[in-house]
Amino acid sequence: MKKIPIFLLATLALLPAGCSDSPIIDHQVNTDASFPGNLSFDRKGLKVISTFIDRKQGLVSTLYGNDIALNAAKSGTQESARGLVMVMATWSQQPNPYWYGNNIPGRLRTVEMVTSNSQTGKHMYSTCDQKSWQGNSVIPNSEERIRYILGLKPSVMP
């Protein structure tokens, strides 16, 4: 009979030790991976098409596109879609300070864009200047990168 009150008292004494405040997180947003203000894809109407991880090179990429690109990627008609805009952003990976054993996006490394003329369907490839992330420099003879980006498969979406 005395065992129950002793057990109850021991349990009640240990209960406050099991409760603690939430850990203090120094920042909730991964600012290293954030886009500069002039690269806001939401304002441009771009949506995520797919994401890719290259473990060997320690890179993670996200492919964005306008509605034309998204529909073309779903149907596999990227090569012939007119008015298509696809943007592939690539980050370095860095260890996640809040979860042991996994990586998160780090510094933004490249932003590549493939567009197609709405009249002719001709594809153009450009990259952003890494210092200012403004303006596009059109790269001639970039058919290989155009084929690669257009050939990426979309993630399965509900």
C-alpha angles and dihedrals in degrees: 000000000000090000094070096056091045091050090046092050092048091050093048091048092053096043096084090050090061093055120079140157120269113271114266110249113203093213132358098204123070095233092177090066098038119117119244112254094257091060097061103148093186091064089050091053094244120151132196112267099174146333129224136193124205104194094181094058095031094238136137122195135190123201115212128185145171121253091273091054093045093052092043091051091051092051097036094241100120093124093062101032113118120212091023120158119189124174124188116196118191128196135185112246122241132184115271107244092204101047122044118230103018137090134227132194114285129179118001107248109175141005115196125183132198117189132173125213111250091221105038102020090227112156123231125194123204141162133208123245106256096217099055100011085221132120125016125254110209111223116212121217093024099136092127093058091044091053091047095051094042090049096056113116120232122243116255106268129192 
